[in-house]
Amino acid sequence: MKFEYTPGANYADFASGHVLYSAPGHPAFPVRLSLELFERARLLTGRSRVGLWDPLCGAGSIVTTLGLARGEAITQVLATDISEAATTLAAKNLGLLTDDGLRRRARFLAERSDDRAEAAARLCKLRRGVQPITTTVSVIDATREVDVRLVALDGIDVVIADLPYGSQTVWTSDAGNPSRQMLEQLRFHLQDHAVIVLCSNRRADFEDLPESLRAFKHGKRIIKFYRADTS
Ligand SMILES: C[S@@+](CC[C@H](N)C(=O)[O-])C[C@H]1O[C@@H](n2cnc3c(N)ncnc32)[C@H](O)[C@@H]1O
């Protein structure tokens, strides 16, 4: 996959464990790739500003990075995961999307003369003047209809989901084919114009899935774009 909207640059300020919080067992996602996928999906929705949902949010690194870097294009962020530990960490990261949260993080790092303080100060500058983003975090099983039905999906236009790879994170689901089950739920409950991006390095995750709108490979990652179900 060629990067069309995200020039080669130093994205280290957004890296997990830098200003963003990280923890063992919560894998992060490449920053430049998340920016590129977001932009491609946003363009496919036809909207300039979109609501963003990560249903397998883990530490929330994708949505927090996008909120920091592309805040002007995001109206709201929804982050859900089946793991309570993951959502706790995601909520902490999403706290960085508020002026207060980011300033506190910058102050904390500066007071300790931490090398990362400069990065935090740069992010504060970047966020200055950008409209606040509403964030919601909750624990749900993205493969269960009863759970997905309870989520407020009005205003969600783009979904980006980094599927569990089977090493650091695994699916927790009763479904025989969790990725298919999740995609079916998302396509059924989202509005027609919404775009769903699934990423995985396991071909098996895409077995028996409906035909995608677009498909790419990036290194070992397989990336597929789907439209919500218009039938
Ligand atoms: C690869 S990680 C996502 C990492 C995340 N994209 C990030 O950037 O921090 C996959 C996540 O899927 C979650 N998960 C597994 N089964 C799930 C299910 N049925 N419903 C919701 N989340 C699930 C795991 O708890 C894990 O946090």
PDBQT file of the ligand as one rigid body, heavy atoms in Angstrom, charges set to zero:
ROOT
HETATM    1  C1  LIG A 301      -4.966  -5.842  18.704  1.00  0.00    +0.000 C 
HETATM    2  S1  LIG A 301      -5.832  -5.271  20.149  1.00  0.00    +0.000 S 
HETATM    3  C2  LIG A 301      -6.310  -3.660  19.673  1.00  0.00    +0.000 C 
HETATM    4  C3  LIG A 301      -5.235  -2.642  19.918  1.00  0.00    +0.000 C 
HETATM    5  C4  LIG A 301      -5.717  -1.223  19.624  1.00  0.00    +0.000 C 
HETATM    6  N1  LIG A 301      -6.056  -1.096  18.230  1.00  0.00    +0.000 N 
HETATM    7  C5  LIG A 301      -4.699  -0.146  19.964  1.00  0.00    +0.000 C 
HETATM    8  O1  LIG A 301      -4.234   0.521  19.050  1.00  0.00    +0.000 OA
HETATM    9  O2  LIG A 301      -4.408   0.070  21.155  1.00  0.00    +0.000 OA
HETATM   10  C6  LIG A 301      -7.338  -6.175  20.087  1.00  0.00    +0.000 C 
HETATM   11  C7  LIG A 301      -8.305  -5.911  21.237  1.00  0.00    +0.000 C 
HETATM   12  O3  LIG A 301      -9.502  -6.682  21.001  1.00  0.00    +0.000 OA
HETATM   13  C8  LIG A 301     -10.098  -6.923  22.262  1.00  0.00    +0.000 C 
HETATM   14  N2  LIG A 301     -11.144  -7.959  22.112  1.00  0.00    +0.000 N 
HETATM   15  C9  LIG A 301     -11.016  -9.297  22.000  1.00  0.00    +0.000 A 
HETATM   16  N3  LIG A 301     -12.220  -9.871  21.847  1.00  0.00    +0.000 NA
HETATM   17  C10 LIG A 301     -13.151  -8.859  21.856  1.00  0.00    +0.000 A 
HETATM   18  C11 LIG A 301     -14.563  -8.818  21.712  1.00  0.00    +0.000 A 
HETATM   19  N4  LIG A 301     -15.282  -9.906  21.534  1.00  0.00    +0.000 N 
HETATM   20  N5  LIG A 301     -15.170  -7.604  21.783  1.00  0.00    +0.000 NA
HETATM   21  C12 LIG A 301     -14.453  -6.454  21.987  1.00  0.00    +0.000 A 
HETATM   22  N6  LIG A 301     -13.108  -6.449  22.141  1.00  0.00    +0.000 NA
HETATM   23  C13 LIG A 301     -12.456  -7.635  22.048  1.00  0.00    +0.000 A 
HETATM   24  C14 LIG A 301      -8.925  -7.303  23.149  1.00  0.00    +0.000 C 
HETATM   25  O4  LIG A 301      -9.264  -7.125  24.518  1.00  0.00    +0.000 OA
HETATM   26  C15 LIG A 301      -7.839  -6.315  22.635  1.00  0.00    +0.000 C 
HETATM   27  O5  LIG A 301      -7.776  -5.178  23.448  1.00  0.00    +0.000 OA
ENDROOT
TORSDOF 0
